[in-house]
């Protein structure tokens, strides 16, 4: 299954007084992936996010996170993102965070809605996001956990085990340990096959 993947090094301002990352940093991980996929993706070879978003507002309707393990300052993590339950104007972004050693750090989700900036009526999501919601495309980021959903599993101690399969932990470990030269944002699956970031 493909994931949008980025690497992040935990910095001093991400940590608490006793040295491990702050629980709010888990939401920072989520936001970094969400914003990077938006700003780095292309549509038909061009980066058109500013034009596509000029008349809409993307609002985070709900956000959730389960903390699983601490990360110390200087350590790196992989942030893996997928999507679930897309509709005309909403989508849920699903996040898995994995340490350099392959240990799950956190998982969670954000439900996004897209509104017209003036009327605040719900409107269709822009292509820069919907291009990853087509299951027929090899770079589809649709979440494979469906029944129960990723969101339901993230709120269940048993379900979290399904979210972090050994293959996904191995992928996260690889992304977290990738050299700086190769640590660019990418769409990658458990077999380490990379896909184009956008159309």
MOKAWO-V812238 format. One record per residue. N is the residue number from 1. SS is DSSP state (H for helix, E for strand, C for the rest). Layout:
n->N ss->SS
n->N ss->SS
This chain:
n->1 ss->C
n->2 ss->C
n->3 ss->E
n->4 ss->E
n->5 ss->E
n->6 ss->E
n->7 ss->E
n->8 ss->E
n->9 ss->E
n->10 ss->C
n->11 ss->C
n->12 ss->H
n->13 ss->H
n->14 ss->H
n->15 ss->E
n->16 ss->C
n->17 ss->C
n->18 ss->C
n->19 ss->C
n->20 ss->E
n->21 ss->E
n->22 ss->C
n->23 ss->C
n->24 ss->C
n->25 ss->H
n->26 ss->H
n->27 ss->H
n->28 ss->H
n->29 ss->H
n->30 ss->H
n->31 ss->H
n->32 ss->H
n->33 ss->H
n->34 ss->H
n->35 ss->H
n->36 ss->H
n->37 ss->H
n->38 ss->H
n->39 ss->H
n->40 ss->H
n->41 ss->C
n->42 ss->E
n->43 ss->E
n->44 ss->C
n->45 ss->C
n->46 ss->E
n->47 ss->C
n->48 ss->C
n->49 ss->H
n->50 ss->H
n->51 ss->H
n->52 ss->H
n->53 ss->H
n->54 ss->C
n->55 ss->C
n->56 ss->E
n->57 ss->E
n->58 ss->E
n->59 ss->E
n->60 ss->E
n->61 ss->E
n->62 ss->E
n->63 ss->E
n->64 ss->E
n->65 ss->E
n->66 ss->E
n->67 ss->E
n->68 ss->C
n->69 ss->C
n->70 ss->C
n->71 ss->C
n->72 ss->E
n->73 ss->C
n->74 ss->C
n->75 ss->C
n->76 ss->E
n->77 ss->E
n->78 ss->E
n->79 ss->E
n->80 ss->E
n->81 ss->E
n->82 ss->E
n->83 ss->E
n->84 ss->E
n->85 ss->C
n->86 ss->C
n->87 ss->C
n->88 ss->C
n->89 ss->C
n->90 ss->E
n->91 ss->E
n->92 ss->E
n->93 ss->E
n->94 ss->E
n->95 ss->E
n->96 ss->E
n->97 ss->E
n->98 ss->E
n->99 ss->E
n->100 ss->C
n->101 ss->C
n->102 ss->C
n->103 ss->C
n->104 ss->E
n->105 ss->E
n->106 ss->E
n->107 ss->E
n->108 ss->E
n->109 ss->E
n->110 ss->E
n->111 ss->E
n->112 ss->E
n->113 ss->E
n->114 ss->E
n->115 ss->E
n->116 ss->E
n->117 ss->C
n->118 ss->C
n->119 ss->C
n->120 ss->C
n->121 ss->C
n->122 ss->E
n->123 ss->C
n->124 ss->C
n->125 ss->C
n->126 ss->C
n->127 ss->H
n->128 ss->H
n->129 ss->H
n->130 ss->H
n->131 ss->C
n->132 ss->C
n->133 ss->C
n->134 ss->C
n->135 ss->C
n->136 ss->C
n->137 ss->C
n->138 ss->C
n->139 ss->C
n->140 ss->C
n->141 ss->C
n->142 ss->E
n->143 ss->C
n->144 ss->C
n->145 ss->C
n->146 ss->E
n->147 ss->C
n->148 ss->C
n->149 ss->E
n->150 ss->H
n->151 ss->H
n->152 ss->H
n->153 ss->H
n->154 ss->H
n->155 ss->C
n->156 ss->C
n->157 ss->H
n->158 ss->H
n->159 ss->H
n->160 ss->H
n->161 ss->H
n->162 ss->H
n->163 ss->H
n->164 ss->C
n->165 ss->C
n->166 ss->H
n->167 ss->H
n->168 ss->H
n->169 ss->H
n->170 ss->H
n->171 ss->H
n->172 ss->H
n->173 ss->H
n->174 ss->H
n->175 ss->H
n->176 ss->H
n->177 ss->H
n->178 ss->C
n->179 ss->C
n->180 ss->H
n->181 ss->H
n->182 ss->H
n->183 ss->C
n->184 ss->C
n->185 ss->C
n->186 ss->E
n->187 ss->E
n->188 ss->E
n->189 ss->C
n->190 ss->C
n->191 ss->C
n->192 ss->C
n->193 ss->C
n->194 ss->E
n->195 ss->E
n->196 ss->C
n->197 ss->C
n->198 ss->E
n->199 ss->C
